[in-house]
Amino acid sequence: MCGIVGAVATRNIVPILVQGLQRLEYRGYDSCGIAVNTAGVAPPPVRLRRVRGISRVADLAAQAAEQGVEGHIGIAHTRWATHGAPAVSNAHPHFSMGAHGGELAGDAADDARGRVTLVHNGIIENHETLRRELEARGYHFSSQTDTEVIVHLIDSLYDGDLFEAVQAAARQLHGSFAIAVLHRDEPQRLVGARQGSPLVLGVGADGKEHFLASDAMALAGVTDQIAYLEDGDVVDVQLGKHWIVGAGGQRVQRAVKTVQVASGAAELGPYRHYMQKEIFEQPRAVADTLEGVLSVAPELFEAAGNHAPGEGAHATFGAVDQVLILACGTSYYAGCVAKYWLEAVARIPTQVEIASEYRYRASVANPRTLVVTISQSGETADTLAALRHAQELGMRHTLTVCNVPTSAMVRECRLAYLTRAGTEIGVASTKAFTTQLVGLFLLTLALAQARELLPEAAEANFINQLRHLPAALQAVLALEPQVIGWAEQFASKENALFLGRGLHYPIALEGALKLKEITYIHAEAYAAGELKHGPLALVTSSMPVVTVAPHDALLEKLKSNMQEVRARGGVLYVLADADSRIESADGLHAIRMPEHYGLLSPILHVVPLQLLAYHTAVARGTDVDKPRNLAKSVTVE
């Protein structure tokens, strides 16, 4: 899930690389580094120079300035560790000194001997085999990473032309990769390649400067002229020119388009952390996502514009008889909520699959399936792979609910609903989740309409409820002081249980996920009816039990489940609707929601759970926005 940036310019590109990395930290922040070719900025001999560290990107610029690292061509990387612990030796960029080049002695000493340097996002599945072959040829490995295999492989294949060496190396690699490569002896040239991991080409306003990056956000403020590379592409980037060879080995063109992207450099304002800011941005994010939605219409889902003539949303919704939802993490829980909606309102059979599991099991394909992917970034590797697998099985009706209009997910699905959450910087998703739910509810209504199950009066009522959501969310956010009281009690706990039923069971799952992500408290969620089938054995006075208790058809059964907890000395923390008749008492702490919201209730009930996780993390002193071992966008399997 690493982030990479590369640049060729007539100016010192170190500030550009650092800025790009700061915008890519959502992909990983275990370590970071920069490498440049010194041609044109330092007296001969030309050499590669590198600076790396396990601190955050903000410290990298100071490191580079202190060491005098400058260049007109360079590459940079921010890492989420897969192969090898977060350590300087495993940080990118990696060097190859050539066969029999000896052991590395530290970045400063290595600079004089480095021949090839490389950054990589992805996973090389055959790295062990390649490593043994390269070691037999005299190459010394100084890291535990799979990436170092690539840099030595390119060096072993180099015969005076870096572009040809990268092409040859790419043919030997199994797995996923986006790479950017420099060679000491070709100081004018930056070569990139992609297979399964995202990589974009940026063209500067003057037509001379060229850039590579994991996504367009890294280049915000530098250029808005972006070309999206495709799997199998190898790109040669030089001052004033570039060319691309596709998977077939033939010269190809990739359209350069104007892409407006947010810089991601949002100000915190009065908030302590981005997660808190993003929680409080939810009323606006939902309002923006609903902007212009005055009625239910299939055209709402044609944002991608990738469908063939006659295959638009109207025809698609009329042609499908089931829904398959593919997603990971928080987005998966959004899909689980949508299953209840789709089956209750649209009366369409719906299956929700964890994307990383779906593609590896034998499944029965139905070409009349609407395949729905959900992703904040639109670059989630497992979800993209699952989408492609479904397409290979003959399921061509595809739709994504996504927050990034320029993402691979939007480009590869025929239909799309673009949420407008804005840039989400905190790793733990909040506003992306609630806006996904809004998009999925609109999809539910659109499918119900196509199946003639949405009378005009019902449509008008649902649209009114959606339009009222921002105000309802604002009222829920006003509960923050009460949630802080809960968080103070949670801060000393090491385990927690979350309960929900029906439509709100996925919300309990999401609440548990938020708590474990940023507080490191072990938290599990169960359908409340399953208490007697195992979880009740865990209940003690030291294990808080959070219960999502809307006033719905399952309320009385949920109250019975709550009594089972109290009878075993458990302490309940209940999010109760105003009319649910649940009052605080000994062993029961209740927060009363401002109003009951029917089918849209999950969108409101998740907000106090987000706040609970946030304030508990603050009380425990964890790194809220960048929790350990996690990254914002999971771009590797």
C-alpha positions in Angstrom: 0.0 0.0 0.0 3.0 2.2 -0.5 3.0 5.5 -2.3 5.5 6.5 -5.0 6.4 9.7 -6.7 8.9 10.5 -9.5 9.9 13.7 -11.2 12.0 15.0 -14.2 12.4 18.8 -14.2 14.8 21.7 -14.7 14.6 22.6 -11.0 15.4 20.9 -7.7 12.6 18.4 -7.5 13.1 17.4 -3.8 10.4 19.8 -2.5 8.0 18.3 -5.2 8.8 14.8 -4.1 8.3 15.6 -0.4 5.0 17.3 -1.1 3.8 14.4 -3.1 4.7 11.9 -0.3 2.9 14.0 2.2 -0.3 13.6 0.1 0.4 9.9 -0.2 0.9 9.1 3.5 -2.5 7.7 3.6 -1.0 4.7 1.7 1.6 4.0 4.4 3.9 5.8 6.8 6.2 3.1 8.2 9.2 4.7 6.5 10.0 7.0 3.6 12.8 8.0 1.4 14.1 10.0 -1.6 16.8 9.3 -4.3 18.1 11.7 -6.9 20.6 11.8 -9.7 23.1 14.6 -9.1 23.7 15.4 -12.8 23.4 19.1 -13.3 23.4 20.1 -9.7 26.8 18.9 -8.4 30.3 18.6 -9.8 31.2 15.3 -11.5 31.2 12.4 -11.1 27.5 11.9 -11.5 26.1 9.7 -8.7 22.9 8.7 -7.1 22.1 10.2 -3.7 19.6 8.9 -1.2 18.0 9.8 2.1 15.8 7.5 4.1 14.2 7.2 7.5 11.6 5.6 9.7 10.2 9.0 10.8 7.3 10.7 9.0 7.6 12.5 5.7 7.6 15.9 7.4 11.1 15.1 8.7 12.4 14.0 5.3 12.7 17.5 3.8 14.9 18.6 6.7 17.0 15.5 6.4 17.5 16.1 2.7 18.4 19.8 3.2 20.8 18.9 6.0 22.6 16.4 3.7 22.5 18.6 0.7 20.4 16.2 -1.4 19.3 18.0 -4.6 18.5 16.9 -8.1 16.6 17.6 -11.3 15.4 13.9 -11.5 14.4 11.7 -8.6 12.1 9.2 -7.0 10.4 9.0 -3.6 8.5 6.5 -1.5 6.3 6.2 1.6 6.0 2.7 2.9 3.5 0.4 4.5 5.5 -2.6 5.5 4.7 -6.1 3.9 8.0 -7.9 3.5 10.4 -6.8 6.3 9.8 -4.7 9.5 9.7 -0.9 9.4 13.5 -0.2 9.4 15.9 2.0 7.5 17.4 -1.0 5.8 13.9 -1.9 4.4 13.0 1.6 3.4 12.8 2.6 -0.2 14.4 3.7 -2.5 16.6 0.6 -2.9 20.0 0.5 -4.5 21.8 -2.0 -6.6 25.6 -1.9 -6.6 25.8 -4.5 -9.3 27.0 -8.1 -9.0 29.8 -8.5 -6.5 29.1 -5.0 -5.4 29.6 -5.8 -1.8 27.6 -5.0 1.3 25.9 -1.7 1.8 27.5 0.5 4.3 24.9 3.2 4.9 23.2 5.7 2.6 26.1 8.2 2.5 28.7 5.6 1.6 26.4 3.8 -0.8 25.7 6.9 -2.9 29.1 6.6 -4.5 28.5 3.0 -5.6 24.8 2.9 -6.5 24.0 2.0 -10.1 20.3 1.5 -10.1 17.7 2.9 -7.6 14.0 2.0 -7.5 10.8 2.5 -5.6 7.9 0.0 -5.6 4.3 -0.4 -4.6 2.9 -3.9 -4.7 4.0 -7.5 -3.9 6.3 -9.7 -5.9 5.1 -13.3 -5.5 8.1 -15.0 -7.0 10.7 -12.9 -5.1 12.2 -15.9 -3.3 13.0 -17.7 -6.5 14.5 -14.6 -8.1 16.4 -13.8 -4.9 18.1 -17.2 -5.0 19.0 -16.8 -8.7 20.4 -13.3 -8.1 22.4 -14.3 -5.1 24.0 -17.1 -7.1 25.1 -14.5 -9.6 26.8 -12.4 -6.9 24.2 -9.9 -5.8 24.1 -9.0 -2.2 20.8 -8.3 -0.4 20.7 -5.8 2.4 17.0 -5.8 3.2 14.1 -8.2 3.9 12.0 -6.7 1.1 10.7 -8.3 -2.1 11.4 -4.9 -3.7 15.2 -5.4 -3.6 14.8 -8.3 -6.0 13.5 -5.9 -8.7 16.4 -3.5 -8.5 19.0 -6.2 -8.7 17.1 -7.9 -11.5 17.0 -4.7 -13.5 20.7 -4.2 -12.9 21.4 -7.8 -14.1 19.5 -7.1 -17.3 21.0 -3.7 -18.0 23.0 -3.4 -21.2 23.0 0.4 -21.8 19.3 1.0 -22.0 17.2 1.3 -18.8 13.9 1.2 -20.7 14.7 -2.2 -22.2 16.0 -3.5 -18.9 12.8 -2.6 -17.1 10.7 -4.2 -19.8 12.7 -7.4 -19.6 12.5 -7.4 -15.8 8.7 -6.8 -15.8 8.3 -10.0 -17.9 9.9 -12.0 -15.1 8.0 -10.6 -12.2 4.9 -12.3 -10.8 2.5 -10.3 -8.6 1.6 -6.7 -8.6 3.8 -3.7 -8.9 4.1 0.0 -9.8 7.8 1.0 -10.0 9.9 4.1 -10.8 13.5 3.5 -11.7 16.7 5.6 -12.2 20.1 4.6 -13.5 23.2 6.5 -12.6 24.5 6.4 -16.2 21.3 7.8 -17.7 20.7 10.9 -15.8 18.0 12.2 -18.2 15.7 9.3 -17.8 13.0 8.1 -15.4 11.3 4.8 -16.2 8.1 3.5 -14.7 6.0 0.3 -15.1 2.7 -1.0 -13.7 1.0 -4.3 -13.3 -1.9 -4.5 -10.9 -0.9 -1.4 -8.8 -1.9 2.1 -9.8 0.5 4.6 -11.6 -0.3 7.9 -13.3 1.8 10.1 -15.5 1.7 13.8 -15.0 2.7 16.4 -17.7 3.8 19.8 -16.5 2.2 23.0 -17.7 5.3 23.9 -19.7 5.3 20.5 -21.4 8.8 19.8 -20.2 8.4 18.6 -16.7 7.1 15.1 -16.3 6.0 13.2 -13.2 5.0 9.7 -12.0 2.8 9.0 -9.0 0.6 6.4 -7.3 -2.3 8.7 -7.8 -3.2 12.1 -9.1 -3.6 13.6 -5.6 0.2 13.5 -5.2 0.6 15.9 -8.0 -2.1 18.4 -6.9 -0.7 22.0 -7.3 2.1 20.7 -9.6 0.1 19.7 -12.6 -3.5 18.8 -13.5 -2.5 17.1 -16.8 -2.8 13.4 -16.0 -2.6 10.2 -18.0 -3.6 6.9 -16.4 -1.3 4.0 -17.2 -2.7 0.6 -17.8 -1.6 -2.9 -16.7 1.5 -3.9 -18.6 2.5 -0.3 -19.5 6.2 0.7 -19.3 6.8 4.5 -19.6 10.0 6.4 -20.4 9.9 9.9 -19.0 12.3 12.6 -20.0 12.4 16.4 -20.2 9.8 17.4 -22.7 8.8 14.0 -23.8 7.5 10.6 -22.8 6.6 7.3 -24.6 4.7 4.3 -23.5 4.9 0.6 -24.5 1.9 -1.5 -23.7 1.6 -5.1 -22.6 2.0 -6.3 -26.1 5.3 -4.6 -26.6 3.9 -2.0 -29.0 4.0 1.8 -28.7 0.7 3.0 -27.2 -0.9 6.4 -26.4 -2.6 7.1 -23.1 -4.9 10.1 -23.1 -3.7 13.1 -21.1 -6.7 14.6 -19.4 -7.3 17.6 -17.2 -7.9 16.2 -13.7 -8.9 18.5 -10.9 -7.8 17.0 -7.6 -7.9 18.3 -4.1 -4.5 18.8 -2.5 -5.5 17.0 0.6 -3.7 19.6 2.6 -6.8 20.5 4.6 -6.4 22.7 7.6 -7.5 21.2 11.0 -9.1 24.5 12.1 -10.5 24.1 15.6 -10.1 20.3 15.6 -7.3 18.2 17.3 -7.2 15.5 14.7 -8.4 14.9 11.1 -10.6 12.1 12.3 -12.5 14.4 14.6 -12.8 17.0 11.8 -14.1 14.4 9.4 -16.7 13.2 11.8 -18.0 16.7 12.1 -17.9 17.2 8.3 -20.5 14.5 7.8 -23.6 16.8 7.6 -21.9 18.8 4.8 -20.5 15.6 3.1 -24.0 14.0 3.1 -25.5 17.3 1.8 -22.9 17.5 -1.0 -23.5 13.8 -1.9 -27.2 14.5 -2.3 -26.7 17.8 -4.1 -29.1 18.0 -7.1 -30.9 14.8 -6.1 -34.5 15.8 -6.3 -36.0 12.5 -7.4 -35.0 8.9 -8.0 -33.6 8.4 -11.6 -31.3 5.8 -13.2 -29.2 8.7 -14.6 -27.9 9.3 -11.1 -25.7 6.3 -11.7 -24.2 7.1 -15.0 -21.3 9.2 -13.7 -18.8 6.8 -15.0 -20.1 6.9 -18.6 -18.3 3.7 -19.4 -21.3 1.8 -20.7 -22.0 1.0 -24.4 -24.9 2.7 -26.2 -28.1 1.1 -25.0 -26.4 -0.2 -21.8 -27.1 2.7 -19.5 -28.4 2.6 -16.0 -32.1 2.4 -17.0 -31.5 -0.7 -19.2 -29.1 -2.3 -16.7 -31.5 -1.9 -13.7 -34.3 -3.5 -15.8 -32.0 -6.4 -16.8 -30.7 -7.6 -13.5 -32.4 -9.9 -11.1 -29.8 -10.1 -8.2 -27.1 -8.0 -6.7 -23.5 -9.0 -5.7 -21.7 -6.5 -3.4 -17.9 -6.7 -3.2 -16.0 -4.6 -0.7 -13.4 -4.7 2.1 -13.3 -3.3 5.7 -15.6 -0.4 6.5 -17.0 -0.5 2.9 -17.9 -4.1 3.4 -20.1 -3.1 6.4 -21.7 -0.5 4.3 -22.6 -3.3 1.8 -24.0 -5.3 4.7 -26.4 -2.5 5.6 -27.3 -2.2 1.9 -28.3 -5.9 1.7 -31.1 -5.2 4.2 -32.3 -2.2 2.2 -32.1 -3.9 -1.2 -34.0 -7.0 -0.1 -36.6 -5.1 2.0 -37.3 -2.2 -0.4 -36.3 -3.4 -3.9 -37.1 -7.1 -3.2 -33.9 -8.2 -5.0 -31.7 -11.0 -3.7 -28.5 -9.6 -2.5 -25.2 -11.2 -1.6 -22.3 -9.3 0.1 -18.8 -10.7 -0.3 -15.5 -9.8 1.3 -13.6 -9.1 -1.9 -10.4 -10.8 -0.7 -12.4 -14.1 -0.3 -14.7 -13.9 -3.3 -12.1 -14.3 -6.0 -10.6 -17.4 -4.4 -13.6 -19.6 -4.1 -15.7 -21.4 -6.7 -18.9 -19.4 -7.2 -21.9 -19.7 -9.5 -22.0 -16.8 -11.9 -25.3 -15.2 -13.1 -24.9 -12.8 -16.0 -28.1 -11.0 -14.8 -26.2 -9.9 -11.6 -25.5 -6.3 -10.8 -22.0 -6.3 -9.4 -21.6 -3.4 -7.0 -18.2 -2.4 -5.7 -17.7 -0.1 -2.7 -14.4 1.7 -2.1 -13.4 5.1 -0.7 -10.2 5.3 -2.7 -11.3 3.3 -5.7 -7.9 1.7 -5.7 -8.5 -1.1 -3.2 -6.5 -4.0 -4.7 -8.7 -6.9 -3.4 -11.9 -5.1 -4.6 -10.5 -4.4 -8.0 -9.3 -8.0 -8.3 -12.7 -9.3 -7.3 -14.4 -6.9 -9.8 -12.2 -8.2 -12.6 -12.9 -11.8 -11.5 -16.6 -11.2 -11.7 -16.3 -9.7 -15.1 -14.2 -12.7 -16.3 -17.1 -15.0 -15.1 -19.4 -13.1 -17.5 -21.0 -10.6 -15.1 -20.8 -7.4 -17.1 -23.3 -5.2 -15.3 -21.0 -3.3 -12.9 -21.5 -0.3 -10.7 -19.3 1.3 -8.1 -20.0 3.6 -5.1 -16.8 5.5 -4.8 -15.4 8.8 -3.5 -12.6 9.4 -6.1 -13.9 10.1 -9.6 -10.5 9.5 -11.2 -9.9 6.1 -9.6 -9.4 2.7 -11.3 -12.8 1.5 -9.8 -14.7 4.3 -11.6 -12.8 3.8 -14.8 -13.5 0.0 -14.8 -17.1 0.0 -13.8 -19.8 0.8 -16.3 -21.9 2.8 -13.8 -21.0 4.8 -10.8 -22.4 6.8 -7.9 -19.8 9.3 -6.9 -20.0 10.3 -3.2 -18.7 13.7 -2.4 -17.2 13.2 1.0 -14.1 15.2 0.1 -10.6 14.2 1.0 -10.6 11.9 4.0 -7.2 12.0 5.7 -7.7 10.0 8.9 -7.1 6.3 8.3 -10.2 5.3 10.1 -13.0 6.0 7.7 -16.0 8.1 8.9 -17.5 10.5 6.4 -16.7 8.1 3.5 -18.8 5.5 5.2 -21.9 7.6 5.8 -21.8 9.0 2.2 -21.4 5.4 0.9 -24.6 4.5 2.8 -26.4 7.5 1.1 -25.3 6.3 -2.3 -26.4 2.7 -1.6 -29.8 3.9 -0.4 -30.3 5.8 -3.6 -29.3 2.7 -5.5 -31.9 0.7 -3.5 -34.6 3.2 -4.5 -33.5 3.2 -8.1 -33.7 -0.6 -8.3 -37.1 -0.6 -6.5 -38.3 1.9 -9.1 -37.1 -0.2 -11.9 -38.9 -3.2 -10.4 -42.1 -1.1 -10.0 -41.9 -1.3 -6.2 -41.5 2.4 -5.5 -44.8 4.3 -5.6 -44.5 8.1 -6.1 -45.6 8.8 -2.5 -43.0 6.5 -1.1 -40.3 8.0 -3.3 -41.2 11.5 -2.2 -41.1 10.4 1.5 -37.7 8.8 1.1 -36.3 11.8 -0.7 -37.5 14.1 2.1 -35.9 11.9 4.7 -32.6 12.0 2.8 -32.8 15.8 2.5 -33.3 16.0 6.2 -30.2 13.8 7.0 -27.7 16.7 7.4 -29.8 18.3 10.0 -30.4 15.0 11.8 -26.7 14.3 11.8 -26.0 17.7 13.3 -28.3 16.9 16.1 -26.5 13.6 16.7 -23.1 15.4 16.8 -24.5 17.5 19.7 -24.3 14.3 21.8 -20.5 14.5 21.8 -20.2 15.6 25.5 -22.2 12.5 26.6 -20.0 10.2 24.4 -16.9 11.7 26.0 -18.3 10.5 29.4 -18.4 7.0 28.0 -14.9 7.3 26.5 -13.4 8.1 29.8 -14.7 4.8 31.2 -13.6 2.9 28.1 -10.0 4.2 28.2 -8.9 1.7 30.8 -10.6 -1.3 29.2 -8.8 -3.9 27.1 -11.9 -5.6 25.7 -15.4 -4.6 24.5 -18.4 -6.2 23.0 -20.8 -4.5 20.5 -24.3 -5.8 19.9 -26.9 -5.0 17.2 -29.8 -6.7 15.5 -31.1 -6.6 11.9 -30.3 -3.5 10.0 -28.1 -2.3 12.9 -25.9 -5.4 13.2 -23.5 -4.1 10.6 -23.4 -0.8 12.5 -22.2 -2.7 15.6 -19.6 -4.4 13.4 -18.4 -0.9 12.2 -18.4 0.4 15.8 -16.2 -2.5 16.9 -13.9 -1.9 14.0 -13.4 1.8 14.7 -12.6 1.1 18.4 -10.0 -1.6 17.6 -8.5 0.5 14.7 -7.5 3.5 16.7 -7.6 2.6 20.4 -6.0 -0.9 20.1 -8.8 -2.2 22.4 -9.9 -5.7 21.4 -13.4 -5.3 20.3 -15.9 -7.7 18.8 -19.4 -7.3 17.4 -22.2 -9.9 17.4 -25.8 -10.1 16.3 -27.4 -9.8 19.7 -29.5 -13.0 19.2 -26.2 -14.9 19.2 -25.2 -13.9 22.7 -26.3 -17.3 24.1 -24.2 -19.1 21.5 -20.8 -18.1 22.9 -20.1 -14.4 23.5 -22.0 -14.4 26.8 -19.2 -16.4 28.3 -17.0 -13.4 27.9 -19.2 -10.9 29.7 -17.9 -9.5 33.0 -18.1 -6.2 34.7 -14.8 -5.2 33.1 -16.0 -5.8 29.6 -18.3 -3.0 28.4 -21.1 -4.0 26.1 -22.2 -1.4 23.6 -25.7 -1.9 22.2 -27.3 -0.2 19.2 -31.0 0.0 20.1 -33.2 1.7 17.6 -37.0 1.6 18.1 -37.7 -1.0 15.4 -39.4 -4.3 15.2 -36.6 -6.1 17.0 -36.4 -3.7 20.0 -38.2 -6.0 22.5 -36.0 -8.9 21.5 -33.0 -6.7 21.9 -34.1 -5.6 25.4 -34.2 -9.3 26.3 -30.6 -9.7 25.1 -29.6 -6.7 27.2 -31.1 -8.3 30.3 -29.0 -11.4 29.7 -26.0 -9.1 29.9 -27.1 -7.4 33.1 -27.9 -10.7 34.8 -24.2 -11.7 34.3 -22.9 -8.5 35.8 -22.1 -6.9 32.5 -22.2 -3.1 32.0 -24.3 -1.8 29.1 -23.7 1.3 27.0 -26.9 1.8 25.0 -27.6 4.1 22.0 -31.4 4.3 22.3 -34.0 6.0 20.2 -36.0 8.7 21.9 -39.1 6.5 22.1 -37.5 3.2 23.0 -38.2 3.5 26.7 -34.7 2.6 27.7 -33.5 4.6 30.7 -30.1 4.8 32.5 -29.9 2.6 35.6 -27.3 0.7 37.6 -25.2 -1.2 35.1 -26.9 0.6 32.1 -25.7 3.9 30.6 -28.0 5.2 27.9 -27.6 8.0 25.4 -30.8 9.0 23.8 -30.8 9.7 20.0 -32.6 12.8 18.9 -35.1 11.0 16.7 -36.0 7.7 15.2 -35.1 7.5 11.5 -36.6 4.3 10.2 -34.6 2.7 7.4 -32.0 5.5 7.4 -31.3 5.0 11.1 -27.9 3.2 10.6 -26.5 6.5 9.2 -27.3 8.2 12.4 -26.4 5.5 14.9 -22.9 5.0 13.5 -21.9 8.6 14.4 -21.8 8.2 18.3 -19.8 5.0 17.7 -17.3 7.0 15.7 -17.1 9.6 18.4 -16.7 6.9 21.1 -13.7 5.4 19.3 -12.2 8.8 18.7 -12.4 10.1 22.2 -11.3 6.8 23.7 -8.2 6.9 21.5 -7.5 10.5 22.6 -7.8 9.4 26.3 -5.4 6.5 25.7 -2.9 8.7 23.8 -2.8 6.8 20.6 -1.9 8.2 17.1 -5.5 8.8 16.1 -5.0 9.7 12.4 -2.2 7.2 11.7 -2.9 4.1 13.8 -0.1 1.5 13.9 0.1 -1.1 11.2 -2.6 0.4 9.1 -2.9 2.5 6.0 -5.6 4.5 4.3 -5.7 2.8 1.0 -5.0 -1.0 0.8 -3.5 -1.3 -2.7 -1.9 -4.7 -2.1 -3.6 -8.1 -1.4 
